[in-house]
Amino acid sequence: MPETYLWLASFAQTWGLVLFVIAFALVVAYAFWPGKKRKKEIEDAANIPLKED
C-alpha cells in the first residue's frame, strides 16, 4: 500500500505540474494571440474603467 501511494503521489506531482504549466502557456498564448476581432473586444474591455457613467 505505501509503495502504491508514493508512486501515485509522485506521478500526480510530476505530471500535474507539467499539465498546469502547459495550461498556463496556452492561456497566455490565447491572450496575446493577434486577432482583429479579439483585439477590439480586449481594448473595449480594458477601457471599461475609464468610461464615464
mmCIF file as Biopython writes it, N, C-alpha, C and O atoms, coordinates in Angstrom:
data_model
#
loop_
_atom_site.group_PDB
_atom_site.id
_atom_site.type_symbol
_atom_site.label_atom_id
_atom_site.label_alt_id
_atom_site.label_comp_id
_atom_site.label_asym_id
_atom_site.label_entity_id
_atom_site.label_seq_id
_atom_site.pdbx_PDB_ins_code
_atom_site.Cartn_x
_atom_site.Cartn_y
_atom_site.Cartn_z
_atom_site.occupancy
_atom_site.B_iso_or_equiv
_atom_site.auth_seq_id
_atom_site.auth_asym_id
_atom_site.pdbx_PDB_model_num
ATOM 1   N N  . MET A ? 1  ? 0.810   -1.210 0.000   1.0 0.0 1  A 1 
ATOM 2   C CA . MET A ? 1  ? 0.000   0.000  0.000   1.0 0.0 1  A 1 
ATOM 3   C C  . MET A ? 1  ? 0.853   1.273  0.000   1.0 0.0 1  A 1 
ATOM 4   O O  . MET A ? 1  ? 0.603   2.151  -0.826  1.0 0.0 1  A 1 
ATOM 5   N N  . PRO A ? 2  ? 1.842   1.416  0.882   1.0 0.0 2  A 1 
ATOM 6   C CA . PRO A ? 2  ? 2.628   2.654  0.876   1.0 0.0 2  A 1 
ATOM 7   C C  . PRO A ? 2  ? 3.361   2.888  -0.449  1.0 0.0 2  A 1 
ATOM 8   O O  . PRO A ? 2  ? 3.490   4.033  -0.884  1.0 0.0 2  A 1 
ATOM 9   N N  . GLU A ? 3  ? 3.847   1.807  -1.101  1.0 0.0 3  A 1 
ATOM 10  C CA . GLU A ? 3  ? 4.547   1.997  -2.368  1.0 0.0 3  A 1 
ATOM 11  C C  . GLU A ? 3  ? 3.603   2.529  -3.435  1.0 0.0 3  A 1 
ATOM 12  O O  . GLU A ? 3  ? 3.983   3.380  -4.239  1.0 0.0 3  A 1 
ATOM 13  N N  . THR A ? 4  ? 2.365   2.025  -3.443  1.0 0.0 4  A 1 
ATOM 14  C CA . THR A ? 4  ? 1.378   2.488  -4.417  1.0 0.0 4  A 1 
ATOM 15  C C  . THR A ? 4  ? 1.065   3.953  -4.191  1.0 0.0 4  A 1 
ATOM 16  O O  . THR A ? 4  ? 0.991   4.733  -5.141  1.0 0.0 4  A 1 
ATOM 17  N N  . TYR A ? 5  ? 0.879   4.329  -2.934  1.0 0.0 5  A 1 
ATOM 18  C CA . TYR A ? 5  ? 0.583   5.729  -2.614  1.0 0.0 5  A 1 
ATOM 19  C C  . TYR A ? 5  ? 1.745   6.629  -3.033  1.0 0.0 5  A 1 
ATOM 20  O O  . TYR A ? 5  ? 1.530   7.678  -3.641  1.0 0.0 5  A 1 
ATOM 21  N N  . LEU A ? 6  ? 2.961   6.227  -2.713  1.0 0.0 6  A 1 
ATOM 22  C CA . LEU A ? 6  ? 4.115   7.048  -3.066  1.0 0.0 6  A 1 
ATOM 23  C C  . LEU A ? 6  ? 4.258   7.178  -4.580  1.0 0.0 6  A 1 
ATOM 24  O O  . LEU A ? 6  ? 4.588   8.250  -5.086  1.0 0.0 6  A 1 
ATOM 25  N N  . TRP A ? 7  ? 4.013   6.094  -5.293  1.0 0.0 7  A 1 
ATOM 26  C CA . TRP A ? 7  ? 4.101   6.130  -6.750  1.0 0.0 7  A 1 
ATOM 27  C C  . TRP A ? 7  ? 3.033   7.055  -7.329  1.0 0.0 7  A 1 
ATOM 28  O O  . TRP A ? 7  ? 3.328   7.874  -8.198  1.0 0.0 7  A 1 
ATOM 29  N N  . LEU A ? 8  ? 1.804   6.930  -6.857  1.0 0.0 8  A 1 
ATOM 30  C CA . LEU A ? 8  ? 0.724   7.779  -7.346  1.0 0.0 8  A 1 
ATOM 31  C C  . LEU A ? 8  ? 0.961   9.245  -6.987  1.0 0.0 8  A 1 
ATOM 32  O O  . LEU A ? 8  ? 0.708   10.130 -7.804  1.0 0.0 8  A 1 
ATOM 33  N N  . ALA A ? 9  ? 1.440   9.505  -5.779  1.0 0.0 9  A 1 
ATOM 34  C CA . ALA A ? 9  ? 1.719   10.879 -5.374  1.0 0.0 9  A 1 
ATOM 35  C C  . ALA A ? 9  ? 2.830   11.478 -6.237  1.0 0.0 9  A 1 
ATOM 36  O O  . ALA A ? 9  ? 2.728   12.627 -6.668  1.0 0.0 9  A 1 
ATOM 37  N N  . SER A ? 10 ? 3.863   10.724 -6.486  1.0 0.0 10 A 1 
ATOM 38  C CA . SER A ? 10 ? 4.962   11.194 -7.325  1.0 0.0 10 A 1 
ATOM 39  C C  . SER A ? 10 ? 4.480   11.457 -8.749  1.0 0.0 10 A 1 
ATOM 40  O O  . SER A ? 10 ? 4.818   12.478 -9.347  1.0 0.0 10 A 1 
ATOM 41  N N  . PHE A ? 11 ? 3.703   10.545 -9.279  1.0 0.0 11 A 1 
ATOM 42  C CA . PHE A ? 11 ? 3.159   10.688 -10.630 1.0 0.0 11 A 1 
ATOM 43  C C  . PHE A ? 11 ? 2.280   11.940 -10.727 1.0 0.0 11 A 1 
ATOM 44  O O  . PHE A ? 11 ? 2.407   12.712 -11.677 1.0 0.0 11 A 1 
ATOM 45  N N  . ALA A ? 12 ? 1.395   12.142 -9.754  1.0 0.0 12 A 1 
ATOM 46  C CA . ALA A ? 12 ? 0.488   13.290 -9.770  1.0 0.0 12 A 1 
ATOM 47  C C  . ALA A ? 12 ? 1.256   14.596 -9.635  1.0 0.0 12 A 1 
ATOM 48  O O  . ALA A ? 12 ? 0.912   15.581 -10.288 1.0 0.0 12 A 1 
ATOM 49  N N  . GLN A ? 13 ? 2.285   14.623 -8.801  1.0 0.0 13 A 1 
ATOM 50  C CA . GLN A ? 13 ? 3.054   15.846 -8.617  1.0 0.0 13 A 1 
ATOM 51  C C  . GLN A ? 13 ? 3.819   16.200 -9.888  1.0 0.0 13 A 1 
ATOM 52  O O  . GLN A ? 13 ? 3.849   17.362 -10.294 1.0 0.0 13 A 1 
ATOM 53  N N  . THR A ? 14 ? 4.429   15.214 -10.507 1.0 0.0 14 A 1 
ATOM 54  C CA . THR A ? 14 ? 5.225   15.466 -11.703 1.0 0.0 14 A 1 
ATOM 55  C C  . THR A ? 14 ? 4.340   15.845 -12.882 1.0 0.0 14 A 1 
ATOM 56  O O  . THR A ? 14 ? 4.528   16.907 -13.474 1.0 0.0 14 A 1 
ATOM 57  N N  . TRP A ? 15 ? 3.396   15.010 -13.226 1.0 0.0 15 A 1 
ATOM 58  C CA . TRP A ? 15 ? 2.577   15.252 -14.408 1.0 0.0 15 A 1 
ATOM 59  C C  . TRP A ? 15 ? 1.526   16.319 -14.150 1.0 0.0 15 A 1 
ATOM 60  O O  . TRP A ? 15 ? 1.071   16.969 -15.091 1.0 0.0 15 A 1 
ATOM 61  N N  . GLY A ? 16 ? 1.131   16.514 -12.907 1.0 0.0 16 A 1 
ATOM 62  C CA . GLY A ? 16 ? 0.240   17.623 -12.591 1.0 0.0 16 A 1 
ATOM 63  C C  . GLY A ? 16 ? 0.916   18.950 -12.855 1.0 0.0 16 A 1 
ATOM 64  O O  . GLY A ? 16 ? 0.304   19.870 -13.397 1.0 0.0 16 A 1 
ATOM 65  N N  . LEU A ? 17 ? 2.183   19.053 -12.472 1.0 0.0 17 A 1 
ATOM 66  C CA . LEU A ? 17 ? 2.954   20.261 -12.737 1.0 0.0 17 A 1 
ATOM 67  C C  . LEU A ? 17 ? 3.073   20.502 -14.240 1.0 0.0 17 A 1 
ATOM 68  O O  . LEU A ? 17 ? 2.877   21.622 -14.711 1.0 0.0 17 A 1 
ATOM 69  N N  . VAL A ? 18 ? 3.387   19.469 -14.977 1.0 0.0 18 A 1 
ATOM 70  C CA . VAL A ? 18 ? 3.512   19.586 -16.431 1.0 0.0 18 A 1 
ATOM 71  C C  . VAL A ? 18 ? 2.181   20.040 -17.035 1.0 0.0 18 A 1 
ATOM 72  O O  . VAL A ? 18 ? 2.160   20.917 -17.899 1.0 0.0 18 A 1 
ATOM 73  N N  . LEU A ? 19 ? 1.086   19.455 -16.592 1.0 0.0 19 A 1 
ATOM 74  C CA . LEU A ? 19 ? -0.233  19.810 -17.099 1.0 0.0 19 A 1 
ATOM 75  C C  . LEU A ? 19 ? -0.551  21.281 -16.822 1.0 0.0 19 A 1 
ATOM 76  O O  . LEU A ? 19 ? -1.038  21.983 -17.708 1.0 0.0 19 A 1 
ATOM 77  N N  . PHE A ? 20 ? -0.281  21.751 -15.606 1.0 0.0 20 A 1 
ATOM 78  C CA . PHE A ? 20 ? -0.580  23.136 -15.271 1.0 0.0 20 A 1 
ATOM 79  C C  . PHE A ? 20 ? 0.331   24.122 -15.997 1.0 0.0 20 A 1 
ATOM 80  O O  . PHE A ? 20 ? -0.105  25.221 -16.339 1.0 0.0 20 A 1 
ATOM 81  N N  . VAL A ? 21 ? 1.578   23.753 -16.237 1.0 0.0 21 A 1 
ATOM 82  C CA . VAL A ? 21 ? 2.482   24.625 -16.995 1.0 0.0 21 A 1 
ATOM 83  C C  . VAL A ? 21 ? 1.993   24.745 -18.434 1.0 0.0 21 A 1 
ATOM 84  O O  . VAL A ? 21 ? 1.990   25.840 -18.997 1.0 0.0 21 A 1 
ATOM 85  N N  . ILE A ? 22 ? 1.583   23.640 -19.027 1.0 0.0 22 A 1 
ATOM 86  C CA . ILE A ? 22 ? 1.058   23.668 -20.394 1.0 0.0 22 A 1 
ATOM 87  C C  . ILE A ? 22 ? -0.231  24.482 -20.461 1.0 0.0 22 A 1 
ATOM 88  O O  . ILE A ? 22 ? -0.418  25.277 -21.382 1.0 0.0 22 A 1 
ATOM 89  N N  . ALA A ? 23 ? -1.122  24.284 -19.488 1.0 0.0 23 A 1 
ATOM 90  C CA . ALA A ? 23 ? -2.373  25.043 -19.466 1.0 0.0 23 A 1 
ATOM 91  C C  . ALA A ? 23 ? -2.088  26.541 -19.321 1.0 0.0 23 A 1 
ATOM 92  O O  . ALA A ? 23 ? -2.727  27.353 -19.990 1.0 0.0 23 A 1 
ATOM 93  N N  . PHE A ? 24 ? -1.147  26.914 -18.464 1.0 0.0 24 A 1 
ATOM 94  C CA . PHE A ? 24 ? -0.779  28.319 -18.292 1.0 0.0 24 A 1 
ATOM 95  C C  . PHE A ? 24 ? -0.230  28.898 -19.593 1.0 0.0 24 A 1 
ATOM 96  O O  . PHE A ? 24 ? -0.583  30.012 -19.980 1.0 0.0 24 A 1 
ATOM 97  N N  . ALA A ? 25 ? 0.629   28.143 -20.262 1.0 0.0 25 A 1 
ATOM 98  C CA . ALA A ? 25 ? 1.203   28.612 -21.526 1.0 0.0 25 A 1 
ATOM 99  C C  . ALA A ? 25 ? 0.118   28.806 -22.581 1.0 0.0 25 A 1 
ATOM 100 O O  . ALA A ? 25 ? 0.173   29.759 -23.359 1.0 0.0 25 A 1 
ATOM 101 N N  . LEU A ? 26 ? -0.862  27.915 -22.612 1.0 0.0 26 A 1 
ATOM 102 C CA . LEU A ? 26 ? -1.961  28.053 -23.574 1.0 0.0 26 A 1 
ATOM 103 C C  . LEU A ? 26 ? -2.817  29.284 -23.276 1.0 0.0 26 A 1 
ATOM 104 O O  . LEU A ? 26 ? -3.227  29.989 -24.198 1.0 0.0 26 A 1 
ATOM 105 N N  . VAL A ? 27 ? -3.082  29.542 -22.020 1.0 0.0 27 A 1 
ATOM 106 C CA . VAL A ? 27 ? -3.873  30.722 -21.651 1.0 0.0 27 A 1 
ATOM 107 C C  . VAL A ? 27 ? -3.126  31.997 -22.018 1.0 0.0 27 A 1 
ATOM 108 O O  . VAL A ? 27 ? -3.727  32.932 -22.546 1.0 0.0 27 A 1 
ATOM 109 N N  . VAL A ? 28 ? -1.842  32.048 -21.750 1.0 0.0 28 A 1 
ATOM 110 C CA . VAL A ? 28 ? -1.047  33.234 -22.090 1.0 0.0 28 A 1 
ATOM 111 C C  . VAL A ? 28 ? -0.983  33.407 -23.607 1.0 0.0 28 A 1 
ATOM 112 O O  . VAL A ? 28 ? -1.105  34.526 -24.105 1.0 0.0 28 A 1 
ATOM 113 N N  . ALA A ? 29 ? -0.793  32.315 -24.343 1.0 0.0 29 A 1 
ATOM 114 C CA . ALA A ? 29 ? -0.751  32.386 -25.806 1.0 0.0 29 A 1 
ATOM 115 C C  . ALA A ? 29 ? -2.085  32.875 -26.352 1.0 0.0 29 A 1 
ATOM 116 O O  . ALA A ? 29 ? -2.113  33.673 -27.289 1.0 0.0 29 A 1 
ATOM 117 N N  . TYR A ? 30 ? -3.184  32.412 -25.782 1.0 0.0 30 A 1 
ATOM 118 C CA . TYR A ? 30 ? -4.505  32.852 -26.224 1.0 0.0 30 A 1 
ATOM 119 C C  . TYR A ? 30 ? -4.685  34.350 -25.974 1.0 0.0 30 A 1 
ATOM 120 O O  . TYR A ? 30 ? -5.237  35.063 -26.812 1.0 0.0 30 A 1 
ATOM 121 N N  . ALA A ? 31 ? -4.225  34.814 -24.839 1.0 0.0 31 A 1 
ATOM 122 C CA . ALA A ? 31 ? -4.397  36.229 -24.502 1.0 0.0 31 A 1 
ATOM 123 C C  . ALA A ? 31 ? -3.588  37.134 -25.417 1.0 0.0 31 A 1 
ATOM 124 O O  . ALA A ? 31 ? -4.031  38.240 -25.729 1.0 0.0 31 A 1 
ATOM 125 N N  . PHE A ? 32 ? -2.424  36.697 -25.851 1.0 0.0 32 A 1 
ATOM 126 C CA . PHE A ? 32 ? -1.562  37.542 -26.671 1.0 0.0 32 A 1 
ATOM 127 C C  . PHE A ? 32 ? -1.605  37.200 -28.150 1.0 0.0 32 A 1 
ATOM 128 O O  . PHE A ? 32 ? -0.885  37.814 -28.938 1.0 0.0 32 A 1 
ATOM 129 N N  . TRP A ? 33 ? -2.428  36.237 -28.552 1.0 0.0 33 A 1 
ATOM 130 C CA . TRP A ? 33 ? -2.515  35.862 -29.966 1.0 0.0 33 A 1 
ATOM 131 C C  . TRP A ? 33 ? -3.158  37.011 -30.741 1.0 0.0 33 A 1 
ATOM 132 O O  . TRP A ? 33 ? -4.200  37.525 -30.334 1.0 0.0 33 A 1 
ATOM 133 N N  . PRO A ? 34 ? -2.548  37.413 -31.846 1.0 0.0 34 A 1 
ATOM 134 C CA . PRO A ? 34 ? -3.113  38.541 -32.585 1.0 0.0 34 A 1 
ATOM 135 C C  . PRO A ? 34 ? -4.418  38.162 -33.288 1.0 0.0 34 A 1 
ATOM 136 O O  . PRO A ? 34 ? -4.568  37.052 -33.798 1.0 0.0 34 A 1 
ATOM 137 N N  . GLY A ? 35 ? -5.322  39.076 -33.302 1.0 0.0 35 A 1 
ATOM 138 C CA . GLY A ? 35 ? -6.587  38.885 -33.989 1.0 0.0 35 A 1 
ATOM 139 C C  . GLY A ? 35 ? -7.373  40.182 -33.936 1.0 0.0 35 A 1 
ATOM 140 O O  . GLY A ? 35 ? -7.509  40.786 -32.872 1.0 0.0 35 A 1 
ATOM 141 N N  . LYS A ? 36 ? -7.886  40.609 -35.067 1.0 0.0 36 A 1 
ATOM 142 C CA . LYS A ? 36 ? -8.556  41.899 -35.113 1.0 0.0 36 A 1 
ATOM 143 C C  . LYS A ? 36 ? -9.829  41.910 -34.279 1.0 0.0 36 A 1 
ATOM 144 O O  . LYS A ? 36 ? -10.082 42.872 -33.554 1.0 0.0 36 A 1 
ATOM 145 N N  . LYS A ? 37 ? -10.625 40.868 -34.369 1.0 0.0 37 A 1 
ATOM 146 C CA . LYS A ? 37 ? -11.886 40.847 -33.634 1.0 0.0 37 A 1 
ATOM 147 C C  . LYS A ? 37 ? -11.622 40.817 -32.124 1.0 0.0 37 A 1 
ATOM 148 O O  . LYS A ? 37 ? -12.200 41.605 -31.376 1.0 0.0 37 A 1 
ATOM 149 N N  . ARG A ? 38 ? -10.763 39.925 -31.688 1.0 0.0 38 A 1 
ATOM 150 C CA . ARG A ? 38 ? -10.473 39.829 -30.252 1.0 0.0 38 A 1 
ATOM 151 C C  . ARG A ? 38 ? -9.742  41.061 -29.755 1.0 0.0 38 A 1 
ATOM 152 O O  . ARG A ? 38 ? -9.924  41.462 -28.605 1.0 0.0 38 A 1 
ATOM 153 N N  . LYS A ? 39 ? -8.915  41.672 -30.600 1.0 0.0 39 A 1 
ATOM 154 C CA . LYS A ? 39 ? -8.185  42.862 -30.172 1.0 0.0 39 A 1 
ATOM 155 C C  . LYS A ? 39 ? -9.158  43.982 -29.836 1.0 0.0 39 A 1 
ATOM 156 O O  . LYS A ? 39 ? -8.989  44.674 -28.831 1.0 0.0 39 A 1 
ATOM 157 N N  . LYS A ? 40 ? -10.167 44.162 -30.666 1.0 0.0 40 A 1 
ATOM 158 C CA . LYS A ? 40 ? -11.177 45.190 -30.395 1.0 0.0 40 A 1 
ATOM 159 C C  . LYS A ? 40 ? -11.931 44.875 -29.107 1.0 0.0 40 A 1 
ATOM 160 O O  . LYS A ? 40 ? -12.174 45.770 -28.297 1.0 0.0 40 A 1 
ATOM 161 N N  . GLU A ? 41 ? -12.301 43.618 -28.912 1.0 0.0 41 A 1 
ATOM 162 C CA . GLU A ? 41 ? -13.019 43.229 -27.689 1.0 0.0 41 A 1 
ATOM 163 C C  . GLU A ? 41 ? -12.160 43.452 -26.450 1.0 0.0 41 A 1 
ATOM 164 O O  . GLU A ? 41 ? -12.650 43.938 -25.431 1.0 0.0 41 A 1 
ATOM 165 N N  . ILE A ? 42 ? -10.880 43.098 -26.536 1.0 0.0 42 A 1 
ATOM 166 C CA . ILE A ? 42 ? -9.976  43.265 -25.395 1.0 0.0 42 A 1 
ATOM 167 C C  . ILE A ? 42 ? -9.761  44.745 -25.092 1.0 0.0 42 A 1 
ATOM 168 O O  . ILE A ? 42 ? -9.742  45.136 -23.925 1.0 0.0 42 A 1 
ATOM 169 N N  . GLU A ? 43 ? -9.600  45.570 -26.122 1.0 0.0 43 A 1 
ATOM 170 C CA . GLU A ? 43 ? -9.429  47.008 -25.900 1.0 0.0 43 A 1 
ATOM 171 C C  . GLU A ? 43 ? -10.687 47.621 -25.298 1.0 0.0 43 A 1 
ATOM 172 O O  . GLU A ? 43 ? -10.599 48.471 -24.412 1.0 0.0 43 A 1 
ATOM 173 N N  . ASP A ? 44 ? -11.852 47.200 -25.769 1.0 0.0 44 A 1 
ATOM 174 C CA . ASP A ? 44 ? -13.103 47.706 -25.196 1.0 0.0 44 A 1 
ATOM 175 C C  . ASP A ? 44 ? -13.221 47.312 -23.721 1.0 0.0 44 A 1 
ATOM 176 O O  . ASP A ? 44 ? -13.634 48.122 -22.891 1.0 0.0 44 A 1 
ATOM 177 N N  . ALA A ? 45 ? -12.864 46.089 -23.402 1.0 0.0 45 A 1 
ATOM 178 C CA . ALA A ? 45 ? -12.927 45.639 -22.009 1.0 0.0 45 A 1 
ATOM 179 C C  . ALA A ? 45 ? -11.909 46.380 -21.150 1.0 0.0 45 A 1 
ATOM 180 O O  . ALA A ? 45 ? -12.179 46.666 -19.984 1.0 0.0 45 A 1 
ATOM 181 N N  . ALA A ? 46 ? -10.748 46.692 -21.709 1.0 0.0 46 A 1 
ATOM 182 C CA . ALA A ? 46 ? -9.720  47.397 -20.949 1.0 0.0 46 A 1 
ATOM 183 C C  . ALA A ? 46 ? -10.128 48.840 -20.655 1.0 0.0 46 A 1 
ATOM 184 O O  . ALA A ? 46 ? -9.679  49.422 -19.668 1.0 0.0 46 A 1 
ATOM 185 N N  . ASN A ? 47 ? -10.966 49.408 -21.495 1.0 0.0 47 A 1 
ATOM 186 C CA . ASN A ? 47 ? -11.377 50.801 -21.322 1.0 0.0 47 A 1 
ATOM 187 C C  . ASN A ? 47 ? -12.632 50.962 -20.472 1.0 0.0 47 A 1 
ATOM 188 O O  . ASN A ? 47 ? -13.058 52.093 -20.239 1.0 0.0 47 A 1 
ATOM 189 N N  . ILE A ? 48 ? -13.229 49.895 -20.009 1.0 0.0 48 A 1 
ATOM 190 C CA . ILE A ? 48 ? -14.443 49.980 -19.199 1.0 0.0 48 A 1 
ATOM 191 C C  . ILE A ? 48 ? -14.236 50.856 -17.955 1.0 0.0 48 A 1 
ATOM 192 O O  . ILE A ? 48 ? -15.100 51.683 -17.665 1.0 0.0 48 A 1 
ATOM 193 N N  . PRO A ? 49 ? -13.139 50.715 -17.211 1.0 0.0 49 A 1 
ATOM 194 C CA . PRO A ? 49 ? -12.983 51.562 -16.017 1.0 0.0 49 A 1 
ATOM 195 C C  . PRO A ? 49 ? -12.833 53.044 -16.344 1.0 0.0 49 A 1 
ATOM 196 O O  . PRO A ? 49 ? -13.072 53.887 -15.480 1.0 0.0 49 A 1 
ATOM 197 N N  . LEU A ? 50 ? -12.444 53.378 -17.569 1.0 0.0 50 A 1 
ATOM 198 C CA . LEU A ? 50 ? -12.212 54.776 -17.939 1.0 0.0 50 A 1 
ATOM 199 C C  . LEU A ? 50 ? -13.454 55.456 -18.474 1.0 0.0 50 A 1 
ATOM 200 O O  . LEU A ? 50 ? -13.455 56.674 -18.651 1.0 0.0 50 A 1 
ATOM 201 N N  . LYS A ? 51 ? -14.513 54.704 -18.737 1.0 0.0 51 A 1 
ATOM 202 C CA . LYS A ? 51 ? -15.747 55.298 -19.269 1.0 0.0 51 A 1 
ATOM 203 C C  . LYS A ? 51 ? -16.482 56.062 -18.186 1.0 0.0 51 A 1 
ATOM 204 O O  . LYS A ? 51 ? -16.505 55.671 -17.018 1.0 0.0 51 A 1 
ATOM 205 N N  . GLU A ? 52 ? -17.077 57.157 -18.608 1.0 0.0 52 A 1 
ATOM 206 C CA . GLU A ? 52 ? -17.883 57.969 -17.695 1.0 0.0 52 A 1 
ATOM 207 C C  . GLU A ? 52 ? -19.254 57.318 -17.539 1.0 0.0 52 A 1 
ATOM 208 O O  . GLU A ? 52 ? -19.770 56.699 -18.469 1.0 0.0 52 A 1 
ATOM 209 N N  . ASP A ? 53 ? -19.821 57.464 -16.376 1.0 0.0 53 A 1 
ATOM 210 C CA . ASP A ? 53 ? -21.154 56.907 -16.149 1.0 0.0 53 A 1 
ATOM 211 C C  . ASP A ? 53 ? -22.227 57.787 -16.753 1.0 0.0 53 A 1 
ATOM 212 O O  . ASP A ? 53 ? -23.413 57.469 -16.657 1.0 0.0 53 A 1 
#
